[in-house]
Amino acid sequence: MDREEIRNKIFEHLKQQVAWIEANENKTQQFQLSQIYNLFPTGSEPSWKHQKIYATAREIIQELENGGFIYEGIAGSFDGNMSNYPWFTITKYGKEAFQQEDWLPYDPEGYVKALKEKVPDIDDITLAYIGESITAYNRRHLLSATLTLGVASENLMLLLIEAYLSWIKAPKRKADLEKKIKDRFIYTQYKEFKLEFVNDIKNLPKELQGDWETYLDGVFNFIRLNRNSAGHPTGKKLDPKIVNAFLQIFSEYTSYIFQLIKYFS
């Protein structure tokens, strides 16, 4: 049994715990580490292999605790024998997270894996920044999550512009665009790219024509604006639901960008 299978079993168990909490609000909710171990009954494998499963399960429980999804002890208990390890309680944040249909924004490892599967050609720089973003989001460091998400998005746009420039065959047109974007901020580069790009949209494959405004004008610009807001001392509080939404759409956005890059290449 690999780590992903172990993690999925634990997450499903905790989702069921949340459902029980919602149905029994008058009762104290908690679970023991033994319940987690019982998810993995001993089979025909050697005991040392089963101990590795338990070790991985403990690591995942520790990660959930570090991320603020659970805490040690029973909520409201003052009994020294009952209030601590190996008892655990799901936090308010954990309850909200486990009730979501899409768990991946709360699972950095699974999120990155799913993104790589969806976009096999994704580059290491984008992966590094989106990995930081999803980790920061799970620690509820929304400013850091927004900044690194913005850098990941900017890198995608730079890759797209580079591929587009290579695709342009007319020497003067290519030289003019290169001159307009050289050493400019990302917004200027995008604005100049878009002025040229709109002339070529009708030549794109039909499956790429309809989504460019949604992903380029919409997603790219919104992420950019939020990154700018997070990167300056405005004091503006970020909405975690908005950060969550853009982390969820980022894989579709990345997929579209790389489809364009592949076409231009």
ZALUM-696287 format. One record per residue: x, y, z of N, C-alpha, C, O, CB in turn. Coordinates in steps of 0.2 Angstrom, whole numbers. Glycine has a CB too. Layout:
% ZALUM-696287
R     n.X     n.Y     n.Z    ca.X    ca.Y    ca.Z     c.X     c.Y     c.Z     o.X     o.Y     o.Z    cb.X    cb.Y    cb.Z
R       X       Y       Z       X       Y       Z       X       Y       Z       X       Y       Z       X       Y       Z
...
END
This chain:
% ZALUM-696287
R     n.X     n.Y     n.Z    ca.X    ca.Y    ca.Z     c.X     c.Y     c.Z     o.X     o.Y     o.Z    cb.X    cb.Y    cb.Z
R       4      -6       0       0       0       0       4       6       0       9       7       4      -5       0       6
R       3      11      -5       8      17      -5       5      22      -1      -1      22       1       9      19     -13
R       9      28      -1       7      33       3       0      36       1      -4      39       5      12      39       3
R      -1      37      -5      -7      40      -8     -13      36      -5     -18      39      -3      -7      40     -15
R     -13      29      -6     -18      25      -4     -20      26       4     -25      26       6     -17      18      -5
R     -14      26       8     -15      27      15     -18      34      17     -23      34      21      -8      27      18
R     -16      39      13     -18      46      14     -26      46      12     -30      49      16     -15      51      10
R     -28      43       7     -35      43       5     -39      39      10     -45      42      11     -36      40      -2
R     -37      34      13     -41      30      18     -42      35      24     -47      35      27     -37      24      20
R     -37      38      26     -37      42      32     -42      48      31     -46      50      35     -30      45      34
R     -41      51      25     -45      57      23     -53      55      23     -57      59      25     -43      60      16
R     -54      49      20     -61      47      20     -64      46      27     -70      47      28     -61      40      15
R     -60      43      31     -62      42      38     -63      48      41     -68      49      45     -56      38      42
R     -59      53      40     -61      60      44     -67      63      41     -70      67      44     -54      64      43
R     -68      62      34     -74      65      31     -80      62      35     -85      65      36     -74      64      24
R     -80      55      36     -85      52      39     -86      55      47     -92      55      49     -84      44      39
R     -80      56      50     -81      59      56     -84      66      57     -88      67      61     -74      60      59
R     -83      70      51     -86      76      51     -94      75      50     -98      79      53     -83      80      45
R     -95      71      46    -103      69      45    -106      67      51    -112      69      53    -104      64      39
R    -102      63      55    -105      61      62    -106      67      66    -111      68      70    -101      56      65
R    -101      72      66    -101      78      70    -107      82      69    -111      84      73     -95      82      69
R    -109      83      62    -114      87      60    -121      84      62    -126      87      63    -114      87      52
R    -121      77      62    -127      74      64    -128      73      72    -134      71      74    -127      67      61
R    -123      74      76    -123      73      83    -120      79      86    -115      79      90    -120      67      85
R    -123      85      85    -120      91      88    -119      92      96    -115      95      98    -123      97      85
R    -123      88      99    -124      88     106    -118      83     109    -118      83     115    -131      86     109
R    -115      80     105    -110      75     108    -102      78     106    -101      81     101    -111      68     105
R     -98      76     111     -91      78     110     -88      73     104     -88      67     104     -87      77     116
R     -84      76     100     -81      73      94     -74      72      96     -70      76      98     -82      76      88
R     -71      66      95     -64      64      95     -63      58      92     -67      54      91     -62      65     102
R     -57      56      91     -55      50      88     -48      48      91     -44      52      93     -55      49      80
R     -47      42      91     -40      39      94     -36      37      88     -38      35      82     -41      34      99
R     -29      37      89     -25      34      84     -26      27      82     -25      25      77     -17      35      87
R     -29      23      87     -30      16      86     -35      16      80     -35      11      77     -33      13      92
R     -40      21      80     -45      20      74     -42      21      68     -44      18      63     -50      26      75
R     -36      25      67     -33      26      61     -29      19      59     -29      17      54     -28      31      62
R     -26      16      64     -23      10      63     -27       4      61     -26       0      57     -19       7      70
R     -34       5      64     -39      -1      62     -41       0      55     -44      -5      52     -45       0      66
R     -39       6      51     -41       6      44     -36       2      40     -38       0      34     -40      14      42
R     -31      -1      43     -26      -5      39     -25     -11      43     -20     -12      46     -19      -1      39
R     -30     -16      43     -29     -22      46     -23     -26      44     -21     -26      38     -36     -26      45
R     -21     -30      48     -15     -34      46     -17     -40      41     -22     -43      42     -12     -38      53
R     -13     -40      36     -14     -45      31      -9     -50      31      -7     -52      36     -15     -42      24
R      -7     -53      25      -3     -58      24       5     -56      24       9     -60      24      -4     -62      18
R       5     -49      24      12     -46      23      16     -47      29      13     -48      35      12     -39      21
R      23     -47      29      27     -47      35      25     -41      40      23     -36      37      34     -47      33
R      26     -42      46      25     -37      51      29     -31      50      26     -25      51      26     -40      58
R      35     -31      47      39     -25      46      36     -21      41      37     -15      41      46     -27      45
R      33     -24      36      30     -20      31      23     -17      34      22     -11      32      28     -25      25
R      20     -20      38      14     -17      41      16     -11      46      12      -6      46      10     -22      45
R      22     -12      49      24      -6      53      26       0      49      25       6      51      30      -8      57
R      28      -1      43      29       5      38      22       8      37      22      14      36      32       2      32
R      17       4      36      11       7      35       8      12      40       6      17      40       5       2      33
R       9       9      47       8      13      53      12      19      53      10      24      55       9       8      59
R      18      19      51      23      24      52      21      30      47      21      36      48      30      22      50
R      19      28      41      16      33      36      10      36      38       9      42      37      15      29      29
R       5      32      41      -1      35      44       1      40      49      -3      45      50      -5      29      47
R       5      38      54       7      43      59      10      50      56       8      55      58      12      40      64
R      14      49      51      16      55      47      11      59      45      11      65      45      21      53      41
R       6      56      42       0      60      39      -4      63      44      -6      69      43      -4      55      34
R      -5      60      50      -8      63      55      -5      69      58      -8      74      60      -9      57      61
R       2      68      58       6      74      60       6      80      56       5      85      58      14      72      61
R       5      78      49       5      84      44      -2      87      45      -3      93      44       5      81      37
R      -7      83      46     -14      86      47     -14      90      53     -17      96      54     -19      81      48
R     -10      88      59     -10      92      65      -6      99      63      -8     104      65      -7      88      70
R       0      98      60       4     104      58       0     109      54       1     115      54      10     102      54
R      -5     106      50      -9     111      45     -15     114      49     -18     118      45     -11     107      39
R     -16     112      55     -22     115      58     -29     111      57     -34     114      59     -23     122      57
R     -28     105      54     -35     101      53     -37      98      59     -43      97      60     -34      97      47
R     -32      96      63     -34      92      70     -29      94      75     -24      98      74     -33      84      69
R     -31      93      81     -27      94      87     -27      89      92     -32      85      92     -28     101      90
R     -22      88      96     -22      83     101     -26      84     106     -27      90     109     -14      82     104
R     -30      79     109     -34      80     115     -41      80     113     -43      80     107     -32      86     118
R     -46      80     118     -53      80     117     -55      87     119     -53      90     124     -56      75     122
R     -59      90     114     -62      96     115     -65      97     122     -70      93     123     -67      98     109
R     -63     102     126     -67     104     132     -65      99     138     -68     100     143     -74     104     131
R     -61      94     137     -59      90     142     -53      93     147     -48      95     144     -57      83     140
R     -54      92     153     -49      94     158     -46      88     161     -42      89     166     -52      99     163
R     -48      82     159     -45      76     162     -38      74     159     -37      73     153     -50      70     161
R     -33      75     163     -26      74     161     -25      67     158     -21      66     154     -22      74     167
R     -29      62     159     -28      55     156     -32      55     150     -31      50     146     -31      50     161
R     -37      60     148     -41      59     142     -40      64     137     -42      64     132     -48      59     145
R     -37      70     140     -37      76     135     -31      76     130     -31      80     126     -37      82     139
R     -26      72     131     -21      72     127     -20      66     122     -25      62     121     -14      73     131
R     -14      66     119     -13      60     114     -14      54     118     -12      53     124      -5      61     112
R     -17      48     115     -18      48     107     -25      50     105     -27      48     100     -17      41     105
R     -28      54     109     -35      57     107     -33      63     102     -29      67     103     -39      59     113
R     -38      64      97     -37      69      92     -44      72      91     -49      69      92     -34      67      86
R     -45      79      90     -51      82      88     -50      86      82     -45      89      81     -53      87      94
R     -55      86      78     -55      89      71     -57      97      73     -62      98      76     -60      86      66
R     -53     101      70     -54     108      71     -59     111      67     -62     108      63     -47     112      70
R     -61     117      68     -67     120      64     -64     121      57     -68     120      52     -68     127      67
R     -58     123      56     -55     123      50     -55     116      46     -57     116      40     -48     126      50
R     -53     111      50     -53     104      47     -60     102      45     -61      99      40     -51     100      53
R     -65     104      49     -72     102      47     -74     105      41     -77     102      36     -77     104      53
R     -72     112      40     -74     115      34     -70     112      28     -73     111      22     -72     123      34
R     -64     110      29     -60     107      23     -62     100      21     -63      99      15     -53     107      26
R     -64      96      26     -66      89      25     -73      89      21     -75      84      18     -66      85      31
R     -77      94      22     -83      94      19     -83      97      12     -88      96       8     -88      99      23
R     -77      99       9     -77     101       3     -77      95      -2     -74      90      -1     -70     105       2
R     -80      96      -8     -80      91     -13     -73      90     -16     -71      84     -17     -85      92     -19
R     -69      95     -17     -63      95     -20     -58      96     -14     -57     101     -12     -62     101     -25
R     -55      90     -12     -50      90      -6     -43      93      -8     -39      95      -4     -50      84      -3
R     -41      93     -15     -35      94     -17     -32     101     -15     -26     101     -13     -34      94     -24
R     -35     106     -14     -32     112     -12     -30     111      -4     -25     115      -2     -37     118     -12
R     -32     106      -1     -30     105       6     -25     100       6     -23      98      12     -36     104      10
R     -22      97       1     -18      92       1     -12      94      -4     -12      92     -10     -21      85      -2
R      -7      97      -2      -1      99      -6       2      94     -10       3      95     -16       4     103      -2
R       3      88      -7       6      83     -11       2      80     -17       4      79     -22       8      77      -6
R      -5      79     -15      -9      77     -20     -11      82     -25     -12      80     -31     -16      75     -17
R     -11      88     -23     -12      94     -28      -7      94     -33      -8      94     -39     -12     101     -24
R       0      94     -31       5      94     -36       5      88     -41       6      89     -47      12      95     -32
R       4      82     -38       4      76     -42      -2      76     -47      -1      75     -53       3      70     -37
R      -8      79     -45     -13      79     -50     -12      84     -55     -14      83     -61     -20      81     -46
R      -8      90     -53      -7      95     -58      -2      92     -63      -2      93     -69      -4     101     -55
R       3      88     -61       8      85     -66       5      80     -70       7      79     -76      14      82     -62
R       0      77     -68      -4      72     -72      -8      75     -77      -8      73     -83      -8      67     -68
R     -11      81     -75     -15      85     -80     -11      88     -85     -13      89     -91     -19      90     -76
R      -5      91     -83      -1      95     -88       6      92     -87      11      94     -84      -1     102     -86
R       7      86     -91      14      83     -91      20      87     -92      25      86     -90      14      77     -95
R      19      92     -97      24      97     -99      26     102     -94      30     107     -96      23      99    -106
R      22     103     -89      23     109     -84      30     109     -82      34     104     -81      19     108     -78
R      33     115     -82      40     117     -80      41     117     -73      37     117     -69      42     123     -83
R      48     116     -71      50     115     -64      48     122     -60      47     122     -54      57     113     -63
R      49     128     -64      48     134     -60      41     135     -58      40     137     -52      51     140     -65
R      37     134     -62      29     134     -61      28     130     -55      24     132     -50      25     133     -67
R      30     123     -56      29     119     -50      31     121     -44      28     120     -38      32     112     -52
R      37     124     -44      40     126     -37      36     131     -34      35     131     -28      48     129     -38
R      34     136     -38      30     142     -35      23     139     -33      20     142     -28      30     147     -40
R      20     135     -37      13     133     -35      13     128     -29       9     128     -25       9     130     -41
R      19     125     -29      20     120     -23      20     124     -17      17     123     -11      26     116     -24
R      24     130     -17      24     134     -11      18     138     -10      16     138      -4      30     140     -12
R      14     139     -15       8     143     -14       3     138     -10      -1     140      -6       5     145     -21
R       2     132     -12      -3     127     -10      -1     126      -2      -5     125       2      -3     121     -14
R       6     125      -1       8     124       6       6     130      10       4     129      16      15     122       6
R       8     136       8       6     142      12      -1     143      13      -3     145      19       9     148       8
R      -5     141       8     -13     141       9     -15     137      15     -19     139      19     -16     140       2
R     -12     131      15     -14     126      20     -12     128      27     -14     125      32     -11     119      18
R      -7     132      27      -5     135      34      -8     142      35      -7     145      40       3     136      34
R     -13     143      31     -17     150      31     -13     156      31     -14     161      34     -21     150      37
R      -7     155      27      -3     161      26      -5     164      19      -2     163      14       5     160      26
R     -11     168      19     -14     169      13     -10     174       8     -10     174       2     -21     172      14
R      -6     179      12      -2     184       8       3     180       4       4     181      -2       1     189      13
R       7     175       7      12     171       4       9     167      -1      12     166      -7      16     167       9
R       3     164       0       0     160      -5      -2     164     -11      -1     161     -17      -6     156      -2
R      -4     170     -10      -6     174     -16       0     176     -20       0     176     -26     -10     180     -13
R       5     178     -16      11     180     -20      14     175     -24      16     176     -30      17     183     -15
R      15     169     -21      18     163     -25      14     161     -30      16     159     -36      20     158     -20
R       7     161     -29       2     159     -35       3     164     -41       3     162     -46      -5     159     -32
R       4     171     -39       5     176     -44      12     175     -48      12     176     -54       5     183     -41
R      17     173     -45      23     171     -48      23     165     -53      25     166     -58      29     170     -43
R      19     160     -50      18     154     -55      14     156     -61      16     154     -66      14     149     -51
R       9     160     -60       5     163     -66       9     167     -70       9     166     -76      -1     167     -63
R      13     172     -68      18     176     -72      22     172     -76      24     173     -82      21     181     -67
R      25     166     -73      30     162     -76      26     159     -82      29     158     -88      33     157     -72
R      20     157     -81      17     154     -87      16     158     -92      16     157     -98      10     151     -84
R      14     165     -91      13     170     -96      19     171    -100      19     172    -106      10     176     -93
R      25     171     -96      31     173    -100      33     167    -104      36     168    -110      37     174     -94
R      32     161    -102      33     155    -107      28     155    -113      31     154    -118      32     149    -103
R      22     158    -112      18     158    -118      20     164    -122      20     163    -128      10     160    -115
R      22     169    -120      24     175    -124      30     173    -128      31     174    -134      26     181    -120
R      35     169    -125      41     167    -128      39     162    -134      42     162    -139      46     163    -123
R      35     157    -132      33     153    -138      29     156    -143      30     155    -149      28     147    -135
R      25     162    -142      22     165    -147      27     169    -151      26     169    -157      17     170    -144
R      32     172    -148      37     176    -152      40     171    -157      42     173    -163      42     179    -147
R      42     165    -155      45     160    -159      41     158    -165      43     156    -170      47     154    -155
R      34     158    -164      29     156    -169      29     162    -174      27     160    -180      23     155    -166
R      29     168    -173      28     173    -177      34     173    -183      40     173    -182      29     180    -174
R      31     173    -189      36     172    -195      38     178    -198      44     179    -200      33     167    -200
R      34     183    -198      36     190    -201      41     193    -197      40     195    -191      29     194    -201
R      47     194    -199      53     197    -196      51     204    -192      53     205    -187      59     198    -200
R      48     208    -196      47     215    -193      42     215    -188      43     218    -182      44     220    -199
R      36     211    -189      31     210    -183      34     207    -177      33     209    -171      26     206    -186
R      39     202    -178      42     199    -172      47     204    -169      46     205    -163      46     193    -174
R      51     208    -173      55     212    -170      52     218    -166      54     220    -161      60     215    -175
R      46     220    -169      42     226    -166      40     224    -159      40     227    -154      37     228    -170
R      37     217    -159      34     215    -152      40     214    -147      39     216    -141      30     208    -153
R      45     211    -149      51     210    -145      53     217    -142      55     217    -136      57     207    -149
R      54     222    -146      56     229    -144      51     232    -139      53     235    -134      56     234    -150
R      44     230    -140      39     233    -135      39     230    -128      37     233    -123      32     232    -139
R      41     224    -128      41     220    -122      47     219    -118      48     217    -112      38     213    -123
R      53     221    -121      59     220    -118      60     224    -112      59     230    -112      65     222    -123
R      62     220    -107      63     223    -100      57     227     -97      58     231     -93      69     228    -100
R      51     225     -99      45     228     -96      42     224     -91      43     218     -91      40     229    -102
R      38     227     -87      34     223     -82      29     219     -85      27     219     -91      30     228     -77
R      27     214     -82      23     208     -84      16     211     -87      14     208     -92      21     203     -79
R      13     216     -84       7     218     -87       8     222     -94       4     221     -98       4     224     -82
R      14     225     -95      15     228    -101      16     223    -106      14     223    -112      21     233    -101
R      20     218    -104      22     212    -109      15     209    -111      14     207    -117      26     207    -106
R      11     208    -106       4     204    -108       0     209    -112      -3     206    -117       1     203    -101
R       0     215    -111      -4     220    -115      -2     220    -122      -6     220    -127      -4     227    -112
R       5     220    -123       7     221    -130       6     214    -133       5     213    -139      15     222    -130
R       7     208    -130       6     202    -132      -1     201    -135      -3     198    -140       8     196    -127
R      -6     203    -130     -13     203    -132     -15     207    -138     -19     204    -142     -17     205    -126
R     -12     213    -139     -13     217    -145     -12     213    -152     -15     214    -157     -10     223    -145
R      -6     209    -151      -4     205    -157      -9     198    -157     -11     196    -163       3     203    -157
R      -9     195    -152     -13     189    -151     -20     189    -154     -22     184    -157     -13     186    -144
R     -23     194    -153     -30     194    -155     -31     194    -162     -36     192    -165     -34     201    -153
R     -26     196    -166     -26     195    -173     -25     188    -176     -26     186    -182     -20     200    -176
R     -23     184    -171     -21     177    -173     -26     172    -170     -26     166    -172     -15     175    -171
R     -31     174    -166     -36     170    -163     -40     166    -168     -41     160    -167     -41     174    -158
R     -42     169    -173     -46     165    -178     -42     159    -181     -45     155    -184     -48     170    -184
R     -35     159    -181     -31     154    -184     -30     148    -179     -27     143    -181     -25     157    -186
R     -32     149    -173     -31     144    -168     -36     138    -169     -41     139    -172     -32     147    -161
R     -34     132    -167     -39     127    -167     -45     129    -163     -45     132    -158     -36     120    -164
R     -51     126    -165     -57     128    -162     -57     127    -155     -60     131    -151     -63     125    -166
R     -54     122    -152     -55     121    -145     -51     126    -141     -51     126    -135     -52     114    -144
R     -46     130    -144     -42     135    -141     -45     142    -142     -43     146    -138     -35     135    -143
R     -50     143    -146     -52     149    -148     -57     152    -142     -57     158    -141     -56     149    -154
R     -61     148    -139     -66     150    -135     -65     152    -128     -68     156    -125     -72     145    -135
R     -59     149    -126     -57     150    -119     -52     156    -117     -50     157    -111     -55     144    -116
R     -49     159    -122     -44     163    -121     -45     169    -116     -41     171    -112     -41     166    -127
R     -51     172    -117     -53     178    -113     -54     176    -106     -52     179    -101     -60     181    -116
R     -57     170    -105     -58     167     -98     -51     166     -94     -51     168     -89     -62     160     -98
R     -47     163     -98     -40     161     -94     -35     167     -95     -32     168     -90     -38     155     -98
R     -35     170    -100     -30     175    -101     -32     182     -98     -29     184     -93     -28     176    -108
R     -37     185    -100     -40     191     -98     -43     190     -91     -42     194     -86     -45     194    -102
R     -46     184     -90     -49     183     -83     -45     181     -78     -43     185     -73     -55     178     -84
R     -43     175     -78     -39     171     -73     -32     175     -72     -30     177     -66     -38     164     -74
R     -28     176     -78     -22     179     -77     -22     186     -74     -18     187     -69     -18     179     -84
R     -26     190     -76     -27     197     -73     -29     197     -66     -27     201     -62     -31     201     -78
R     -34     193     -64     -36     193     -58     -31     190     -53     -30     193     -47     -43     188     -57
R     -27     185     -55     -22     183     -50     -16     188     -50     -14     190     -44     -19     176     -53
R     -15     192     -55     -10     197     -55     -12     203     -51      -8     205     -47      -9     200     -63
R     -18     205     -51     -21     210     -47     -20     208     -39     -19     213     -35     -28     212     -49
R     -22     202     -38     -22     200     -31     -15     200     -28     -13     201     -23     -25     194     -30
R     -10     197     -33      -3     197     -31      -1     204     -30       3     205     -25       1     194     -37
R      -2     209     -34       0     216     -33      -3     219     -26       1     222     -22      -3     220     -38
R      -9     217     -25     -12     219     -18      -8     216     -12      -7     219      -7     -19     217     -18
R      -7     210     -13      -3     206      -7       4     208      -7       7     208      -1      -3     199      -9
R       7     211     -12      14     213     -12      15     220     -10      21     222     -10      17     212     -19
R      10     223      -8      11     230      -6       7     231       1       2     228       3       8     235     -11
R      10     235       6       7     236      12       0     240      12       0     245      15      12     240      17
R      -5     237       9     -11     240       9     -15     239      15     -20     242      17     -15     238       3
R     -14     233      19     -18     231      24     -24     227      23     -28     226      27     -19     237      29
R     -25     226      16     -31     223      14     -31     216      16     -26     212      15     -32     224       6
R     -36     213      18     -37     206      20     -39     202      14     -44     204      11     -41     205      26
R     -36     196      13     -37     192       8     -43     187      10     -43     185      15     -31     188       5
R     -47     186       5     -53     181       6     -50     174       5     -48     172      -1     -59     183       2
R     -50     169      10     -47     163       9     -51     159       3     -49     155       0     -47     159      15
R     -58     161       3     -62     157      -3     -60     159     -10     -60     155     -14     -69     159      -2
R     -57     165     -10     -55     167     -17     -48     164     -19     -47     162     -24     -54     175     -17
R     -44     164     -14     -37     160     -15     -39     153     -16     -36     150     -21     -33     161      -8
R     -43     150     -13     -45     143     -14     -48     142     -21     -46     137     -24     -51     141      -9
R     -52     146     -23     -55     146     -30     -50     146     -35     -50     142     -40     -60     151     -31
R     -45     150     -34     -40     151     -40     -35     145     -39     -32     144     -44     -36     158     -39
R     -34     142     -33     -30     136     -33     -33     131     -37     -30     126     -40     -28     135     -26
R     -40     131     -36     -44     125     -39     -44     126     -47     -43     121     -51     -51     125     -37
R     -44     132     -49     -44     133     -57     -37     133     -60     -37     133     -66     -48     140     -58
R     -32     134     -56     -25     134     -58     -23     129     -63     -20     130     -68     -20     135     -53
R     -26     123     -62     -24     117     -66     -27     118     -73     -24     116     -78     -26     110     -63
R     -33     120     -73     -36     121     -80     -33     127     -84     -32     127     -90     -44     123     -79
R     -31     132     -80     -28     138     -83     -21     136     -85     -19     138     -91     -27     144     -77
R     -17     132     -81     -11     129     -84     -11     125     -90      -7     125     -94      -7     126     -78
R     -16     121     -90     -17     116     -95     -19     120    -102     -16     119    -107     -23     112     -94
R     -23     125    -101     -24     130    -107     -18     133    -110     -17     133    -116     -30     135    -106
R     -14     136    -105      -8     139    -107      -3     135    -111       0     136    -116      -4     142    -101
R      -2     128    -108       2     124    -111      -1     121    -118       3     119    -122       4     118    -107
R      -7     121    -119     -10     119    -125      -8     124    -130      -7     123    -136     -18     118    -125
R      -8     131    -128      -6     136    -133       1     136    -134       3     137    -140      -8     143    -130
R       5     134    -129      12     134    -130      14     128    -135      18     129    -140      16     133    -123
R      10     123    -134      12     117    -139      10     119    -146      13     117    -151       8     111    -137
R       4     123    -147       2     125    -154       7     129    -157       9     129    -162      -5     128    -153
R      10     134    -153      15     139    -155      22     136    -156      26     139    -160      15     145    -151
R      23     130    -153      29     127    -154      29     122    -160      34     119    -162      31     123    -148
END
